[in-house]
Amino acid sequence: MVIIGAGLFGIVTAQHLAEHGLSVALVERDARIGGLCRSERHSMGIEFCPYGTHVMATDDLGIWRYLSRFADWIDYRHTVYALVDGHLIPMPIGLTAIRHCYGREFGVEEARRSVDRDASPYRNRLPVTVEDVALGSLGPRLYEMFVAAYVTKQWGVHPSQLDAAVFTSRFAIRFDDEDGYRRRRFEGLPADGYGAMFSRMVSSPLIDLYMSHRGPWPRSRHACVYTGPLDAYFGHRYGKLARRRVALDWREANQVSGVPVTTHPDAATPRYRTHRSDLLPWNQAPAVALVGIERAGDGEHVVEFVLRTPANTALIRRYRELSDAATGVVFAGRGAGADFYLDMGQTVAAALSCAHQLVSRAGKEIA
């Protein structure tokens, strides 16, 4: 088997195939495996995720047990905060955010009624864009404070030009006394980092790693699993998908307080997210802070993702018609899925499912 891309999806797929006796060529154009999920040790001695903070979270005991074969886990319950008017407010939007936005000490039912009253005039429109669904869910006050500028900074276009899925996949509102995202049964960080965990996963002698590889791909007697950009595979036959480039700039600082991840939903701040890797439980009271500034544009660590616009949606549909008709290639993972968002738990589940089907297919071909 040949797997193009040694990100999380490719690594899990390769490990499962090798465990079932199949030889795998795992091809990666970068010099390191792990893709956007990897972590490494900074020269300051701090473990960090160069492409943004990644925490493993899942409700699936099977997935957790599978990953625990390759790592011991530090229990860590992750909360993202928004910095608004000098206040750190836990996300997603909940009672703390509602109270701050309205300037009142709401109870649960009063908060629900107030938001519903503000949002109801916007529910008579078809929720096609981020703006449509956000206004219908949050009303204009919360939308302007937490969504409008943040989405514009992250995606480079106004929310009225983005598909509603951008909001529904990443934003939420809750009316209870708990702050933060819904807790999963299992959450944590691998004790010695993602890099070490991924290295153990691909340590089988049946896995050949091709690093920094930009030449022809190795041949396979079975399927080729492709996790790269869908339009690039077909030579941009119908044109290139419009993408957004986001860079993370890491620097040493003298800060001693803060939180691991902060978003900046105001229009005045150019960055839209700040990472403090020194505050993650990997790192025990380091002498300095390691700060990652996430912003639009180019830099040393760049994440590229497909814009969710109507034009891109139509173009993706055309490329998927080509991928559905292709033989001998399995299109999977973040890139081949048009770079839309999957969290780590979802990615592992999808990769294990894909690998299981490939093992079954290879058995039938051998028979």
Disulfide bonds with the S-S distance in Angstrom:
none
